[in-house]
Amino acid sequence: MNDKETVILEEAIKLFSVKGFAGTSIQEISKESGIAKGTVYLHFQSKEQLIIAAYDYYFDQMFAQIEKVKEKKLEAREQFIEQITVFFESVIAHQEFIVLQANDYGASLNESLKKLALQKQREISEIFIEGIVNIYGPDIMSYRYDLATMLEGMLRSYMRLVFLGEQRLDLRHVVSYLVNRIDDLVKGLKESTEAPILTELQMKHVRQKVDTYKENPSEIIARNLEKIKNIVQQSTHPNESYLISLQVIEEELASKYPRAPVIEGMLSNFKTLKQAKGYVQEIKTVVKSDFT
């Protein structure tokens, strides 16, 4: 993602937070970001595409902060508490964006945003599951999905109180308190003969359902190629070598056995097109992992 896209998305999130999806126009986003309306459309072809990108950007930033906690080399319990605190703080800091999008846009979520929301929810759940296993070890493996679900549920209930403005809470204290309650649950489960509600088989079906919503390699490449094509076509005098390279890549992808070296060779022709750097790199990553 380039600098202009970052600026556009950050301003879009601010405006969506205050005015909602329906009440925010591309013109307003252009004005607040200081980027021409035509340039905004060059990067995001519609407001629907922009809200999806903003949602993705928000979660990517949050996950990056959660991942940074691992660099501190904390003891498992402290690391988990800090990771969940970062998650809690991020949601609270952007509560208007989260709540307004759920209320304003949620009833008419398009398929792409539904897919993305499911993917992000799965990533959040995996953080909870990993943290619980790291703290309590193999003895609670069969209960890890139930424990993660219960912790998420408790945390969201406290978030709701903060959203409603009914409580001013020390977020880290809340997280530490809830992890202590997981201690109590673990103790009870170890003494119980009850089988877990959420089994590995059930969760496998859930994961498979979420995975069906993920973009396949062809969709990722097509999306990024379209971005590159738009950048080239917006130029006053499109570089002929860019146009030829795009055509060769599309023809290669349409063949029965796409050749990675040919696609990579054509992509190298865009190294001087700085605006397309991120899109080119994403295509290269897919080609390298799926076509070689």
Backbone as CSV, one residue per row, in Angstrom:
resi,resn,N_x,N_y,N_z,CA_x,CA_y,CA_z,C_x,C_y,C_z
1,MET,0.838,-1.189,0.000,0.000,0.000,0.000,0.876,1.242,0.000
2,ASN,0.579,2.212,-0.904,1.410,3.405,-0.970,0.904,4.482,-0.007
3,ASP,1.677,5.587,0.082,1.376,6.638,1.057,0.019,7.291,0.809
4,LYS,-0.325,7.516,-0.450,-1.600,8.165,-0.750,-2.769,7.303,-0.302
5,GLU,-2.673,6.018,-0.538,-3.749,5.116,-0.120,-3.905,5.127,1.397
6,THR,-2.783,5.165,2.109,-2.832,5.208,3.567,-3.549,6.460,4.052
7,VAL,-3.197,7.603,3.466,-3.845,8.871,3.840,-5.341,8.815,3.554
8,ILE,-5.701,8.335,2.372,-7.120,8.236,1.987,-7.881,7.363,2.977
9,LEU,-7.321,6.214,3.304,-8.007,5.276,4.197,-8.150,5.833,5.611
10,GLU,-7.110,6.486,6.107,-7.180,7.038,7.463,-8.228,8.144,7.548
11,GLU,-8.297,8.979,6.529,-9.317,10.027,6.528,-10.706,9.439,6.319
12,ALA,-10.791,8.406,5.505,-12.085,7.754,5.281,-12.616,7.156,6.576
13,ILE,-11.740,6.517,7.341,-12.154,5.918,8.613,-12.689,6.999,9.551
14,LYS,-12.001,8.153,9.602,-12.462,9.257,10.461,-13.859,9.719,10.050
15,LEU,-14.051,9.898,8.741,-15.341,10.386,8.255,-16.445,9.347,8.422
16,PHE,-16.137,8.085,8.108,-17.124,7.026,8.304,-17.513,6.927,9.781
17,SER,-16.541,7.185,10.670,-16.801,7.109,12.101,-17.811,8.162,12.537
18,VAL,-17.697,9.361,11.966,-18.552,10.481,12.362,-19.877,10.486,11.613
19,LYS,-19.816,10.239,10.297,-20.997,10.425,9.452,-21.612,9.124,8.939
20,GLY,-20.911,8.013,9.170,-21.422,6.747,8.661,-21.116,6.577,7.184
21,PHE,-21.404,5.384,6.694,-21.115,5.082,5.290,-21.987,5.903,4.348
22,ALA,-23.290,5.898,4.582,-24.213,6.584,3.686,-24.004,8.094,3.694
23,GLY,-23.616,8.631,4.852,-23.475,10.084,4.964,-22.142,10.647,4.528
24,THR,-21.229,9.781,4.109,-19.897,10.219,3.677,-19.773,10.111,2.168
25,SER,-19.274,11.164,1.550,-19.091,11.157,0.095,-17.611,11.077,-0.254
26,ILE,-17.327,10.619,-1.462,-15.948,10.589,-1.941,-15.377,12.000,-1.989
27,GLN,-16.212,12.974,-2.319,-15.770,14.372,-2.361,-15.253,14.821,-0.998
28,GLU,-15.958,14.428,0.076,-15.521,14.804,1.423,-14.205,14.126,1.776
29,ILE,-14.085,12.868,1.399,-12.836,12.143,1.663,-11.687,12.797,0.910
30,SER,-11.957,13.195,-0.321,-10.947,13.888,-1.137,-10.505,15.183,-0.461
31,LYS,-11.479,15.947,0.015,-11.180,17.237,0.652,-10.358,17.062,1.922
32,GLU,-10.784,16.149,2.778,-10.105,15.942,4.056,-8.713,15.344,3.900
33,SER,-8.531,14.522,2.887,-7.223,13.892,2.676,-6.272,14.772,1.870
34,GLY,-6.836,15.825,1.228,-6.003,16.700,0.398,-5.557,16.027,-0.884
35,ILE,-6.314,15.043,-1.314,-5.989,14.292,-2.532,-7.146,14.442,-3.516
36,ALA,-6.807,14.761,-4.765,-7.821,15.025,-5.780,-8.823,13.876,-5.890
37,LYS,-10.073,14.237,-6.146,-11.143,13.243,-6.239,-10.828,12.180,-7.295
38,GLY,-10.273,12.621,-8.423,-9.916,11.679,-9.484,-8.858,10.687,-9.034
39,THR,-7.934,11.162,-8.190,-6.883,10.282,-7.667,-7.459,9.283,-6.672
40,VAL,-8.438,9.730,-5.877,-9.102,8.815,-4.949,-9.756,7.684,-5.734
41,TYR,-10.443,8.049,-6.827,-11.096,7.039,-7.661,-10.080,6.154,-8.393
42,LEU,-8.898,6.679,-8.605,-7.851,5.877,-9.234,-7.459,4.714,-8.333
43,HIS,-7.439,4.979,-7.029,-7.050,3.949,-6.064,-8.236,3.105,-5.592
44,PHE,-9.413,3.736,-5.504,-10.612,3.035,-5.032,-11.764,3.397,-5.970
45,GLN,-12.219,2.429,-6.734,-13.154,2.720,-7.815,-14.555,3.076,-7.345
46,SER,-14.888,2.788,-6.098,-16.216,3.090,-5.579,-16.135,3.257,-4.070
47,LYS,-17.198,3.813,-3.501,-17.237,3.965,-2.048,-17.318,2.603,-1.371
48,GLU,-17.981,1.651,-2.027,-18.055,0.291,-1.487,-16.665,-0.332,-1.399
49,GLN,-15.862,-0.138,-2.431,-14.499,-0.666,-2.416,-13.674,0.020,-1.334
50,LEU,-13.958,1.297,-1.116,-13.222,2.060,-0.110,-13.544,1.590,1.305
51,ILE,-14.813,1.299,1.596,-15.157,0.843,2.947,-14.537,-0.519,3.223
52,ILE,-14.462,-1.355,2.210,-13.834,-2.664,2.370,-12.344,-2.499,2.667
53,ALA,-11.694,-1.617,1.902,-10.259,-1.364,2.101,-10.011,-0.749,3.478
54,ALA,-10.912,0.140,3.918,-10.761,0.784,5.223,-10.894,-0.242,6.347
55,TYR,-11.851,-1.137,6.196,-12.071,-2.205,7.186,-10.838,-3.099,7.262
56,ASP,-10.305,-3.451,6.099,-9.116,-4.298,6.019,-7.920,-3.592,6.647
57,TYR,-7.748,-2.316,6.319,-6.634,-1.513,6.833,-6.704,-1.410,8.360
58,TYR,-7.890,-1.146,8.880,-8.062,-1.020,10.324,-7.602,-2.292,11.043
59,PHE,-8.064,-3.441,10.570,-7.707,-4.693,11.226,-6.238,-5.047,11.025
60,ASP,-5.691,-4.759,9.853,-4.277,-5.032,9.618,-3.405,-4.236,10.583
61,GLN,-3.770,-2.974,10.821,-3.024,-2.138,11.769,-3.119,-2.711,13.177
62,MET,-4.314,-3.159,13.535,-4.513,-3.724,14.866,-3.722,-5.017,15.043
63,PHE,-3.778,-5.905,14.043,-3.052,-7.171,14.133,-1.544,-6.942,14.182
64,ALA,-1.072,-5.919,13.485,0.363,-5.603,13.507,0.796,-5.208,14.921
65,GLN,-0.050,-4.432,15.615,0.257,-4.035,16.983,0.226,-5.235,17.933
66,ILE,-0.721,-6.128,17.717,-0.799,-7.339,18.547,0.443,-8.203,18.331
67,GLU,0.884,-8.306,17.078,2.058,-9.115,16.753,3.316,-8.534,17.390
68,LYS,3.389,-7.220,17.505,4.563,-6.562,18.094,4.767,-6.940,19.549
69,VAL,3.687,-7.283,20.220,3.786,-7.661,21.639,4.715,-8.856,21.798
70,LYS,4.729,-9.754,20.804,5.583,-10.947,20.886,7.065,-10.594,20.942
71,GLU,7.420,-9.441,20.394,8.823,-9.028,20.383,9.340,-8.718,21.789
72,LYS,8.428,-8.503,22.729,8.833,-8.159,24.092,9.281,-9.380,24.899
73,LYS,9.032,-10.581,24.356,9.454,-11.823,25.012,8.913,-11.933,26.437
74,LEU,7.642,-11.650,26.594,7.011,-11.727,27.899,6.627,-13.166,28.244
75,GLU,6.385,-13.398,29.508,5.846,-14.697,29.955,4.462,-14.851,29.327
76,ALA,4.059,-16.098,29.076,2.854,-16.374,28.277,1.617,-15.623,28.775
77,ARG,1.411,-15.604,30.069,0.217,-14.948,30.616,0.256,-13.448,30.378
78,GLU,1.407,-12.832,30.674,1.541,-11.383,30.483,1.414,-11.008,29.013
79,GLN,1.991,-11.842,28.143,1.901,-11.571,26.710,0.441,-11.591,26.256
80,PHE,-0.305,-12.593,26.714,-1.700,-12.715,26.310,-2.521,-11.534,26.820
81,ILE,-2.302,-11.154,28.074,-3.035,-10.013,28.641,-2.735,-8.750,27.849
82,GLU,-1.467,-8.556,27.491,-1.112,-7.357,26.733,-1.691,-7.393,25.315
83,GLN,-1.681,-8.560,24.687,-2.249,-8.676,23.345,-3.746,-8.365,23.343
84,ILE,-4.472,-8.913,24.306,-5.911,-8.680,24.369,-6.195,-7.225,24.746
85,THR,-5.321,-6.636,25.564,-5.473,-5.217,25.902,-5.316,-4.349,24.659
86,VAL,-4.335,-4.678,23.823,-4.149,-3.943,22.565,-5.397,-4.063,21.699
87,PHE,-5.940,-5.270,21.617,-7.179,-5.491,20.864,-8.314,-4.641,21.431
88,PHE,-8.481,-4.681,22.748,-9.541,-3.931,23.432,-9.367,-2.427,23.170
89,GLU,-8.151,-1.933,23.362,-7.886,-0.505,23.181,-8.138,-0.058,21.744
90,SER,-7.760,-0.900,20.794,-7.953,-0.556,19.388,-9.428,-0.450,19.042
91,VAL,-10.212,-1.399,19.517,-11.659,-1.370,19.250,-12.296,-0.151,19.898
92,ILE,-11.910,0.137,21.140,-12.480,1.297,21.836,-12.070,2.594,21.152
93,ALA,-10.799,2.684,20.713,-10.317,3.904,20.054,-11.053,4.174,18.748
94,HIS,-11.531,3.115,18.106,-12.239,3.258,16.833,-13.700,2.821,16.966
95,GLN,-14.243,2.998,18.161,-15.579,2.472,18.426,-16.634,3.074,17.505
96,GLU,-16.490,4.374,17.169,-17.483,4.988,16.287,-17.470,4.312,14.916
97,PHE,-16.276,4.024,14.431,-16.147,3.368,13.127,-16.759,1.973,13.169
98,ILE,-16.452,1.226,14.216,-16.957,-0.137,14.334,-18.475,-0.139,14.493
99,VAL,-18.983,0.664,15.429,-20.411,0.668,15.721,-21.213,1.229,14.552
100,LEU,-20.764,2.354,13.998,-21.522,2.965,12.909,-21.547,2.089,11.672
101,GLN,-20.447,1.423,11.389,-20.455,0.550,10.209,-21.390,-0.628,10.430
102,ALA,-21.415,-1.143,11.652,-22.304,-2.261,11.941,-23.770,-1.833,11.810
103,ASN,-24.072,-0.609,12.306,-25.456,-0.142,12.271,-25.851,0.408,10.909
104,ASP,-24.940,1.181,10.306,-25.268,1.927,9.095,-25.149,1.079,7.842
105,TYR,-24.137,0.203,7.831,-23.858,-0.556,6.622,-24.133,-2.036,6.798
106,GLY,-24.217,-2.437,8.082,-24.290,-3.861,8.383,-25.462,-4.586,7.767
107,ALA,-26.620,-3.914,7.698,-27.805,-4.586,7.180,-27.698,-4.902,5.702
108,SER,-26.814,-4.184,5.013,-26.688,-4.397,3.562,-25.251,-4.719,3.160
109,LEU,-24.551,-5.429,4.043,-23.171,-5.798,3.740,-23.098,-6.511,2.393
110,ASN,-22.197,-6.034,1.516,-22.049,-6.774,0.271,-21.209,-8.021,0.528
111,GLU,-21.165,-8.885,-0.445,-20.529,-10.187,-0.252,-19.054,-10.058,0.097
112,SER,-18.369,-9.098,-0.513,-16.930,-8.930,-0.255,-16.666,-8.532,1.189
113,LEU,-17.495,-7.643,1.726,-17.294,-7.217,3.110,-17.671,-8.331,4.085
114,LYS,-18.664,-9.120,3.738,-19.013,-10.278,4.555,-17.836,-11.251,4.632
115,LYS,-17.208,-11.488,3.471,-16.053,-12.380,3.429,-14.940,-11.859,4.328
116,LEU,-14.669,-10.564,4.193,-13.581,-9.965,4.960,-13.878,-10.009,6.452
117,ALA,-15.123,-9.719,6.834,-15.496,-9.730,8.247,-15.305,-11.117,8.851
118,LEU,-15.670,-12.152,8.111,-15.496,-13.521,8.587,-14.019,-13.866,8.753
119,GLN,-13.208,-13.441,7.798,-11.770,-13.708,7.872,-11.158,-13.045,9.103
120,LYS,-11.530,-11.786,9.351,-10.964,-11.053,10.488,-11.432,-11.670,11.808
121,GLN,-12.685,-12.104,11.849,-13.195,-12.747,13.063,-12.424,-14.028,13.347
122,ARG,-12.106,-14.765,12.289,-11.343,-15.996,12.488,-9.943,-15.667,13.023
123,GLU,-9.317,-14.637,12.505,-7.979,-14.252,12.965,-8.008,-13.857,14.434
124,ILE,-9.042,-13.123,14.837,-9.179,-12.735,16.246,-9.336,-13.972,17.123
125,SER,-10.189,-14.882,16.700,-10.413,-16.103,17.475,-9.131,-16.918,17.623
126,GLU,-8.331,-16.956,16.581,-7.081,-17.720,16.620,-6.095,-17.123,17.618
127,ILE,-6.121,-15.795,17.769,-5.271,-15.141,18.772,-5.695,-15.574,20.171
128,PHE,-7.002,-15.618,20.416,-7.512,-16.050,21.717,-7.146,-17.509,21.984
129,ILE,-7.333,-18.349,20.992,-7.043,-19.786,21.166,-5.561,-20.001,21.448
130,GLU,-4.703,-19.356,20.664,-3.257,-19.508,20.849,-2.831,-19.062,22.241
131,GLY,-3.356,-17.924,22.689,-2.987,-17.409,24.006,-3.407,-18.344,25.130
132,ILE,-4.602,-18.884,25.018,-5.107,-19.799,26.055,-4.274,-21.077,26.108
133,VAL,-3.939,-21.633,24.958,-3.111,-22.847,24.924,-1.726,-22.557,25.494
134,ASN,-1.161,-21.396,25.187,0.172,-21.042,25.699,0.182,-20.935,27.217
135,ILE,-0.914,-20.463,27.781,-0.980,-20.300,29.239,-1.253,-21.624,29.949
136,TYR,-2.252,-22.361,29.469,-2.747,-23.518,30.229,-2.237,-24.869,29.742
137,GLY,-1.570,-24.877,28.594,-0.916,-26.088,28.137,-1.837,-27.154,27.582
138,PRO,-1.294,-28.334,27.336,-2.034,-29.419,26.668,-3.205,-29.970,27.464
139,ASP,-3.238,-29.729,28.767,-4.324,-30.286,29.591,-5.695,-29.746,29.193
140,ILE,-5.729,-28.552,28.593,-7.035,-27.962,28.261,-7.271,-27.922,26.750
141,MET,-6.468,-28.673,25.985,-6.581,-28.634,24.528,-8.006,-28.914,24.045
142,SER,-8.678,-29.881,24.662,-10.018,-30.243,24.194,-11.045,-29.152,24.498
143,TYR,-10.705,-28.248,25.430,-11.635,-27.168,25.796,-11.227,-25.807,25.228
144,ARG,-10.179,-25.766,24.416,-9.631,-24.477,23.988,-10.640,-23.623,23.208
145,TYR,-11.473,-24.251,22.393,-12.446,-23.482,21.605,-13.544,-22.910,22.510
146,ASP,-13.987,-23.714,23.465,-14.994,-23.217,24.407,-14.439,-22.069,25.242
147,LEU,-13.227,-22.231,25.737,-12.622,-21.199,26.574,-12.415,-19.898,25.798
148,ALA,-11.936,-20.007,24.561,-11.723,-18.817,23.729,-13.053,-18.118,23.445
149,THR,-14.094,-18.915,23.187,-15.423,-18.354,22.907,-15.985,-17.646,24.131
150,MET,-15.805,-18.249,25.308,-16.303,-17.629,26.534,-15.548,-16.333,26.840
151,LEU,-14.224,-16.343,26.637,-13.450,-15.134,26.889,-13.856,-14.018,25.929
152,GLU,-14.021,-14.352,24.658,-14.473,-13.354,23.682,-15.822,-12.778,24.081
153,GLY,-16.721,-13.652,24.505,-18.059,-13.202,24.888,-18.029,-12.248,26.069
154,MET,-17.231,-12.587,27.088,-17.119,-11.709,28.258,-16.507,-10.367,27.874
155,LEU,-15.470,-10.412,27.058,-14.794,-9.188,26.657,-15.734,-8.271,25.871
156,ARG,-16.516,-8.856,24.963,-17.449,-8.051,24.159,-18.546,-7.431,25.034
157,SER,-18.936,-8.116,26.101,-19.940,-7.557,27.003,-19.405,-6.303,27.695
158,TYR,-18.148,-6.338,28.108,-17.548,-5.153,28.728,-17.338,-4.048,27.688
159,MET,-16.994,-4.434,26.474,-16.860,-3.437,25.408,-18.182,-2.699,25.200
160,ARG,-19.260,-3.447,25.248,-20.583,-2.859,25.031,-20.868,-1.787,26.086
161,LEU,-20.462,-2.046,27.318,-20.656,-1.059,28.381,-19.893,0.224,28.083
162,VAL,-18.668,0.052,27.583,-17.860,1.227,27.246,-18.490,1.965,26.062
163,PHE,-18.949,1.219,25.050,-19.592,1.829,23.890,-20.801,2.676,24.305
164,LEU,-21.552,2.164,25.264,-22.756,2.865,25.704,-22.444,4.042,26.615
165,GLY,-21.180,4.152,26.991,-20.769,5.271,27.832,-21.195,5.132,29.273
166,GLU,-21.545,3.911,29.670,-22.032,3.705,31.026,-20.907,3.503,32.041
167,GLN,-19.734,3.131,31.544,-18.633,2.843,32.461,-17.327,3.401,31.910
168,ARG,-16.515,3.952,32.811,-15.138,4.319,32.459,-14.245,3.274,33.115
169,LEU,-13.625,2.443,32.294,-12.919,1.288,32.816,-11.436,1.336,32.483
170,ASP,-10.646,0.781,33.393,-9.230,0.549,33.133,-9.177,-0.723,32.287
171,LEU,-8.877,-0.559,31.000,-9.001,-1.685,30.075,-8.060,-2.831,30.415
172,ARG,-6.846,-2.514,30.802,-5.902,-3.584,31.149,-6.385,-4.344,32.378
173,HIS,-6.953,-3.618,33.332,-7.474,-4.277,34.530,-8.627,-5.204,34.155
174,VAL,-9.480,-4.764,33.244,-10.602,-5.602,32.798,-10.080,-6.891,32.175
175,VAL,-9.084,-6.754,31.285,-8.532,-7.929,30.608,-7.902,-8.884,31.615
176,SER,-7.117,-8.339,32.553,-6.481,-9.174,33.575,-7.536,-9.883,34.425
177,TYR,-8.582,-9.168,34.763,-9.687,-9.727,35.554,-10.357,-10.881,34.806
178,LEU,-10.575,-10.706,33.506,-11.240,-11.749,32.720,-10.347,-12.974,32.518
179,VAL,-9.050,-12.744,32.348,-8.137,-13.889,32.240,-8.116,-14.663,33.556
180,ASN,-8.226,-13.951,34.678,-8.333,-14.633,35.972,-9.593,-15.494,36.032
181,ARG,-10.651,-15.021,35.394,-11.889,-15.816,35.370,-11.704,-17.067,34.517
182,ILE,-10.853,-16.984,33.526,-10.543,-18.180,32.734,-9.819,-19.194,33.613
183,ASP,-9.009,-18.700,34.563,-8.379,-19.605,35.543,-9.458,-20.427,36.253
184,ASP,-10.518,-19.726,36.669,-11.598,-20.399,37.384,-12.295,-21.424,36.489
185,LEU,-12.516,-21.038,35.241,-13.167,-21.947,34.298,-12.306,-23.182,34.032
186,VAL,-11.006,-22.956,33.869,-10.091,-24.071,33.627,-10.110,-25.032,34.808
187,LYS,-10.071,-24.484,36.018,-10.113,-25.321,37.220,-11.388,-26.167,37.244
188,GLY,-12.521,-25.522,36.927,-13.788,-26.243,36.930,-13.856,-27.308,35.855
189,LEU,-13.343,-27.001,34.683,-13.376,-27.963,33.577,-12.494,-29.175,33.861
190,LYS,-11.364,-28.938,34.512,-10.472,-30.050,34.844,-11.130,-31.008,35.840
191,GLU,-12.004,-30.453,36.681,-12.676,-31.278,37.685,-13.971,-31.881,37.136
192,SER,-14.386,-31.396,35.976,-15.657,-31.833,35.407,-15.469,-33.026,34.467
193,THR,-16.551,-33.751,34.295,-16.533,-34.851,33.316,-17.303,-34.473,32.054
194,GLU,-17.756,-33.229,31.993,-18.512,-32.773,30.819,-17.627,-32.695,29.582
195,ALA,-18.181,-33.113,28.473,-17.464,-33.000,27.199,-17.554,-31.562,26.696
196,PRO,-16.557,-31.122,25.949,-16.619,-29.764,25.393,-17.779,-29.622,24.419
197,ILE,-18.301,-28.408,24.312,-19.373,-28.146,23.345,-18.785,-28.009,21.941
198,LEU,-17.688,-27.253,21.850,-17.060,-27.014,20.550,-15.914,-27.994,20.349
199,THR,-16.073,-28.898,19.409,-15.058,-29.918,19.149,-14.192,-29.531,17.955
200,GLU,-13.101,-30.254,17.793,-12.200,-30.030,16.665,-12.940,-30.214,15.342
201,LEU,-13.801,-31.210,15.269,-14.540,-31.473,14.034,-15.479,-30.312,13.702
202,GLN,-16.185,-29.816,14.722,-17.086,-28.681,14.497,-16.323,-27.450,14.025
203,MET,-15.193,-27.177,14.651,-14.416,-25.996,14.295,-13.767,-26.155,12.920
204,LYS,-13.467,-27.394,12.547,-12.934,-27.640,11.207,-13.955,-27.231,10.154
205,HIS,-15.223,-27.546,10.403,-16.287,-27.155,9.470,-16.404,-25.634,9.396
206,VAL,-16.264,-24.979,10.551,-16.322,-23.509,10.581,-15.174,-22.921,9.772
207,ARG,-13.966,-23.456,9.987,-12.791,-22.950,9.254,-12.953,-23.149,7.752
208,GLN,-13.493,-24.304,7.383,-13.696,-24.582,5.959,-14.688,-23.599,5.346
209,LYS,-15.719,-23.268,6.109,-16.706,-22.306,5.618,-16.078,-20.943,5.414
210,VAL,-15.252,-20.524,6.379,-14.572,-19.231,6.258,-13.605,-19.248,5.084
211,ASP,-12.899,-20.362,4.922,-11.919,-20.454,3.837,-12.561,-20.348,2.459
212,THR,-13.821,-20.758,2.343,-14.483,-20.656,1.039,-14.700,-19.208,0.646
213,TYR,-14.623,-18.286,1.627,-14.825,-16.869,1.335,-13.537,-16.160,0.929
214,LYS,-12.401,-16.839,1.091,-11.133,-16.197,0.768,-10.958,-16.063,-0.739
215,GLU,-10.275,-15.000,-1.122,-9.952,-14.830,-2.532,-9.008,-15.942,-2.969
216,ASN,-9.250,-16.487,-4.154,-8.297,-17.454,-4.682,-7.189,-16.705,-5.412
217,PRO,-6.084,-17.376,-5.757,-4.958,-16.690,-6.402,-5.357,-15.907,-7.647
218,SER,-6.235,-16.462,-8.457,-6.655,-15.778,-9.685,-7.370,-14.475,-9.385
219,GLU,-8.198,-14.473,-8.333,-8.925,-13.255,-7.953,-7.972,-12.180,-7.443
220,ILE,-6.969,-12.611,-6.663,-5.989,-11.650,-6.139,-5.215,-11.008,-7.284
221,ILE,-4.770,-11.838,-8.225,-4.013,-11.311,-9.371,-4.874,-10.392,-10.216
222,ALA,-6.120,-10.802,-10.485,-7.017,-9.993,-11.309,-7.278,-8.631,-10.664
223,ARG,-7.466,-8.629,-9.343,-7.724,-7.373,-8.633,-6.542,-6.421,-8.741
224,ASN,-5.338,-6.967,-8.555,-4.147,-6.118,-8.610,-3.799,-5.688,-10.038
225,LEU,-4.047,-6.559,-10.997,-3.828,-6.183,-12.404,-4.744,-5.030,-12.804
226,GLU,-5.967,-5.081,-12.319,-6.922,-4.007,-12.621,-6.443,-2.681,-12.045
227,LYS,-5.853,-2.740,-10.859,-5.297,-1.531,-10.239,-4.164,-0.959,-11.091
228,ILE,-3.264,-1.847,-11.536,-2.135,-1.411,-12.361,-2.641,-0.821,-13.672
229,LYS,-3.621,-1.497,-14.267,-4.176,-1.026,-15.536,-4.778,0.372,-15.380
230,ASN,-5.476,0.600,-14.285,-6.071,1.912,-14.044,-5.009,2.997,-13.928
231,ILE,-3.921,2.672,-13.242,-2.825,3.636,-13.091,-2.236,3.972,-14.452
232,VAL,-2.009,2.951,-15.261,-1.433,3.166,-16.603,-2.376,3.990,-17.471
233,GLN,-3.651,3.655,-17.440,-4.620,4.334,-18.304,-4.889,5.769,-17.876
234,GLN,-4.654,6.070,-16.598,-4.850,7.438,-16.118,-3.734,8.368,-16.573
235,SER,-2.650,7.791,-17.030,-1.514,8.592,-17.503,-1.884,9.324,-18.788
236,THR,-1.392,10.558,-18.921,-1.672,11.355,-20.125,-1.150,10.659,-21.369
237,HIS,0.024,10.081,-21.247,0.628,9.343,-22.375,1.046,7.965,-21.870
238,PRO,0.120,7.004,-21.902,0.424,5.655,-21.386,1.664,5.052,-22.034
239,ASN,2.537,4.513,-21.206,3.750,3.866,-21.688,3.365,2.580,-22.429
240,GLU,3.776,2.470,-23.678,3.388,1.326,-24.498,3.892,0.013,-23.920
241,SER,5.069,0.052,-23.320,5.619,-1.190,-22.755,4.764,-1.695,-21.599
242,TYR,4.146,-0.760,-20.854,3.249,-1.163,-19.773,2.025,-1.880,-20.346
243,LEU,1.460,-1.306,-21.403,0.263,-1.878,-22.010,0.541,-3.272,-22.586
244,ILE,1.693,-3.404,-23.229,2.074,-4.703,-23.800,2.290,-5.726,-22.684
245,SER,2.949,-5.291,-21.607,3.208,-6.193,-20.480,1.906,-6.683,-19.857
246,LEU,0.947,-5.791,-19.697,-0.350,-6.169,-19.149,-1.040,-7.193,-20.052
247,GLN,-0.967,-6.959,-21.339,-1.600,-7.877,-22.287,-0.964,-9.263,-22.227
248,VAL,0.368,-9.299,-22.164,1.080,-10.579,-22.101,0.713,-11.335,-20.819
249,ILE,0.653,-10.610,-19.693,0.306,-11.248,-18.419,-1.100,-11.841,-18.484
250,GLU,-2.047,-11.071,-19.021,-3.436,-11.561,-19.113,-3.534,-12.782,-20.022
251,GLU,-2.791,-12.770,-21.109,-2.796,-13.921,-22.024,-2.180,-15.145,-21.353
252,GLU,-1.124,-14.919,-20.601,-0.447,-16.015,-19.911,-1.368,-16.622,-18.850
253,LEU,-2.066,-15.766,-18.114,-2.976,-16.250,-17.071,-4.154,-17.012,-17.657
254,ALA,-4.519,-16.665,-18.892,-5.643,-17.334,-19.547,-5.253,-18.696,-20.109
255,SER,-3.954,-18.975,-20.177,-3.498,-20.251,-20.725,-3.709,-21.371,-19.721
256,LYS,-3.663,-22.597,-20.187,-3.901,-23.751,-19.328,-2.833,-23.887,-18.253
257,TYR,-1.588,-23.604,-18.616,-0.476,-23.720,-17.669,0.313,-22.408,-17.658
258,PRO,-0.116,-21.428,-16.853,0.594,-20.139,-16.786,2.050,-20.337,-16.362
259,ARG,2.952,-19.647,-17.041,4.377,-19.771,-16.742,4.826,-18.626,-15.836
260,ALA,5.267,-18.988,-14.643,5.689,-17.995,-13.660,6.802,-17.085,-14.175
261,PRO,7.850,-17.634,-14.838,8.934,-16.759,-15.315,8.458,-15.686,-16.295
262,VAL,7.487,-16.035,-17.136,6.961,-15.058,-18.099,6.231,-13.937,-17.361
263,ILE,5.385,-14.315,-16.405,4.627,-13.307,-15.650,5.570,-12.419,-14.844
264,GLU,6.538,-13.034,-14.183,7.493,-12.262,-13.388,8.323,-11.337,-14.264
265,GLY,8.678,-11.824,-15.462,9.441,-10.995,-16.398,8.659,-9.769,-16.825
266,MET,7.373,-9.946,-17.101,6.528,-8.817,-17.497,6.323,-7.845,-16.324
267,LEU,6.204,-8.389,-15.128,6.022,-7.534,-13.952,7.243,-6.656,-13.696
268,SER,8.412,-7.170,-14.050,9.639,-6.384,-13.846,9.643,-5.110,-14.695
269,ASN,8.820,-5.069,-15.731,8.743,-3.877,-16.580,8.057,-2.711,-15.882
270,PHE,7.425,-3.000,-14.742,6.719,-1.945,-14.020,7.558,-1.369,-12.869
271,LYS,8.832,-1.712,-12.789,9.650,-1.269,-11.654,9.803,0.249,-11.586
272,THR,9.613,0.935,-12.724,9.713,2.407,-12.718,8.359,3.064,-12.435
273,LEU,7.295,2.259,-12.360,5.956,2.793,-12.086,5.710,2.699,-10.576
274,LYS,6.152,3.731,-9.861,6.152,3.691,-8.400,4.766,3.490,-7.800
275,GLN,3.727,4.071,-8.454,2.373,3.957,-7.900,1.879,2.515,-7.872
276,ALA,2.478,1.676,-8.711,2.010,0.289,-8.829,2.855,-0.695,-8.024
277,LYS,3.814,-0.202,-7.280,4.767,-1.075,-6.585,4.084,-2.113,-5.703
278,GLY,3.120,-1.665,-4.884,2.451,-2.586,-3.969,1.647,-3.658,-4.689
279,TYR,0.983,-3.267,-5.792,0.171,-4.205,-6.556,1.050,-5.239,-7.263
280,VAL,2.171,-4.766,-7.799,3.114,-5.660,-8.478,3.656,-6.688,-7.491
281,GLN,4.003,-6.220,-6.288,4.572,-7.113,-5.285,3.567,-8.172,-4.849
282,GLU,2.292,-7.783,-4.727,1.272,-8.754,-4.306,1.091,-9.840,-5.366
283,ILE,1.136,-9.438,-6.645,1.035,-10.430,-7.721,2.243,-11.356,-7.694
284,LYS,3.427,-10.796,-7.516,4.649,-11.606,-7.469,4.576,-12.649,-6.351
285,THR,4.062,-12.227,-5.194,3.955,-13.147,-4.057,3.045,-14.325,-4.384
286,VAL,1.902,-14.030,-5.013,0.968,-15.099,-5.378,1.575,-16.019,-6.427
287,VAL,2.204,-15.427,-7.432,2.814,-16.214,-8.511,3.889,-17.145,-7.946
288,LYS,4.694,-16.603,-7.047,5.794,-17.389,-6.472,5.287,-18.565,-5.645
289,SER,4.175,-18.361,-4.926,3.680,-19.428,-4.044,2.752,-20.409,-4.739
290,ASP,2.088,-19.983,-5.829,1.075,-20.839,-6.444,1.423,-21.334,-7.838
291,PHE,2.369,-20.686,-8.517,2.670,-21.059,-9.892,4.044,-21.693,-10.061
292,THR,4.754,-21.911,-8.945,6.100,-22.497,-9.059,6.200,-23.776,-8.249
